Amino acid sequence: GEDVEQSLFLSVREGDSSVINCTYTDSSSTYLYWYKQEPGAGLQLLTYIFSNMDMKQDQRLTVLLNKKDKHLSLRIADTQTGDSAIYFCAESVNTDKLIFGTGTRLQVFP
Amino acid sequence: EADIYQTPRYLVIGTGKKITLECSQTMGHDKMYWYQQDPGMELHLIHYSYGVNSTEKGDLSSESTVSRIRTEHFPLTLESARPSHTSQYLCASIRGNTIYFGEGSWLTVV
């Protein structure tokens, strides 16, 4: 079945780069997403990548996709305290539904 | 920006009460979803719909029920709430390749 895995925690210093990793199992995934969730809030779509792409950059965010290894990463350049949140990786299976990872809690300290 | 609304945002109710969580979207999207998320945990798909009169159970078993009488509305109902139903419930609809989420309904059953 479908499964998406992430590491649970990541701590970085303000100004450094953060890299959040995700692995998925379903090779038929069409789109892969990164969502951000701040405490007590809903989900905010950060970015997504189509499965036939290797990389997508959007301002401070860079998404890398290794389809062969089914590995997705989100790099946040110049991480700020406002980036502290839980980041969810998700895969779209046949565009019918999203399967979410466990979420990675990013903590940014000064 | 997607327009998808959930009410109530926060609710505390007693055990045994019936509760309906409302979800509405104004974009005419056919596919809608309900996810359940315990605090700080991953999202689990509990219900989805492909259009009017279409409802399906998701990956996580839930005692809630849903209906889809109109395209715009996808309410979720708990006939008899229990403390184990305490969670955040997130509604979503899809446009193209992207799923957009409502702000969530935080339900606490005491």
Interface residues (C-beta under 8 A of the other chain):
Chain A: T30 Y31 Y33 Y35 G40 A41 G42 L43 L45 Y48 F50 I86 F88 S92 T95 D96 K97 L98 I99 F100 G101 T102 G103 R105
Chain B: K31 Y33 Y35 G40 M41 E42 L43 H44 L45 Y48 Y50 G58 D59 L90 A92 I94 N97 T98 I99 Y100 F101 G102 E103 G104 W106
